[in-house]
Amino acid sequence: IVGAGSIAHSTGRLLRAMDLEVTLVGRSDRQGEPGEGRIRAIADLHGLLPDADWLVVAVPLTDSTRGLIGATELALLPRGARLLNVGRGPVVLEEALIEALRSGSLAGAALDVFETEPLPAGHPLWSLPNVLVSPHIGGDVADTPAAFTRSFLANLERPPPVSSRPRRADTARPSARHRQPLRLYGPHGQDNTAGLEYHQDDPDHELLRDLAFEDIEYGA
């Protein structure tokens, strides 16, 4: 697993439960969490790839990770290996990935992220029989929209932080022309507010606090 963040740790735990041998690769060589063993440094990646039946990419996109997995890295994997990318699309060079999938050196790939999102119509990855594509929703489950709403409502109820800075009389309460409606949106941008508008300077939280989740229609 290329990555040593929360997604990588969680993925590693699931894979170990299926009796897979898992190695996490992070920025530096260090001891991992209990049961994880040693986290290897990214400098060791090329030496680890020849023994990887699966390569899971779970790193953010930075200057140092852009193009991290390219033709050289894919060629180091054993023939018949598979790749799964749940990090960011540009970490894996798509042209090199497509070539490896077409040649058979890579048996398959499961991709939740891409260099261009959404994946354009007619893109070669759509037509490759050994590729599974999902639209950047790999972390979603059936309850995800409702969970986001519950978290939002809980945060709304939290008291504001206490500030030592004095409040100016003319900015203590925004004027009506500065009031912005607060709306709820689903995972694909659809408006799930169902006619609800809540103004940030409105002291009455009852409307949102008592809102029944079934009154919000979540799209697919």
Steps between C-alpha positions, in 0.01 A plus 500: 500500500657826389390732778501501877200717585164401646373343176817294463488382862131403470558322169794313649290376792231369264753324279679339793165364616489314166844354575691720256851613573492880498780756486431870540728748326529850647733795480741353754599164639340449842311262722129479421200456723462176701469210258625699202870437530742733332389782269747520216632823354393612155867474399461122537202477263686362199645221710153406631305499173632167361334321794164680479203303366285809565610862497261727691552873449364709789705818508395864453608696196810708568801609298684190619219251427390629159597230249639281779375185329604494137632258240814418701305415816236298316768300321651405836178330610479125436305408187138452593502753785209738551477867592240682709500880519293667771736795545514756219497439127819684398708289743477225236596586143195387303679452168745258660217327689295448184800357317571256784135390506485454123823302489392266778796576721243641742206263544253764608429825676228643720490879474299747706702807390633626169718768345182666372177472697241409406664252267427628147272306268704296256798472735687168447446398861125467433556225243771291666346173625750469785415835662243584768400868506321690777434877502709608801254352749717220636450618856122529479256256657118498505483725806761754388262791410305464825826473696622826345174666596521374858855630527396836355211536745721401794756763402227759459395443861851545637553834675727743316861518619570756766712779358704750697465748216239772569203504267441828324148632536461548128597137418338321793202408284510489120262721313220343298683556173787283626286209610580184305266201481643174631402203288559125508653326200533131416815314393450587132405864545123465501317740729351298785365791701136425408412869525703556818690824541690588814672835544830507687392791718168337596513411872222241466647153444173314554426451132820311430514326838153351452541424132410136428755332277228333296387847394822538301500314172844370413578440135684202355 
